[in-house]
Amino acid sequence: FLLRIAYNRALTHRWRRGRRRPVELAEAETVPDPADDPAARLEQHHRYDRLLAALRALPESLRGVALLRLEDLSLREIAEVLGITENAATVRLSRARKQLRERLERQEDS
């Protein structure tokens, strides 16, 4: 029932926007896909490598907090996993971010 309502709303929305001519297959093939840009992928790979190197260089106590945060754990969850208080997790995360920022800036300068 709900799917049918959503489908009908989509049709109405498209109808109100006006009739547009469909894109021909030949035209669609000429539109560049931004995900296939080799230069952008290479730059993203280099940024990932720099971040990974900076994370590995962190002290263990800060690295754990940073990695758990990158896994989208909340500060409360990080504190529970590491067996520390939520305040301590907040402080460690702040220190980890500061050190990461400094290390990444140094890498960019060299």
GIHU-V918109 format. One record per helix or strand of 3 or more residues. SS is the DSSP state (a for helix, b for strand). FROM is the first residue (numbers start at 1). LEN is the number of residues. If there is no record, write none. Layout:
<<SS FROM LEN> <SS FROM LEN>>
This chain:
<<a 2 15> <a 25 6> <a 34 3> <a 38 20> <a 60 11> <a 75 8> <a 86 24>>
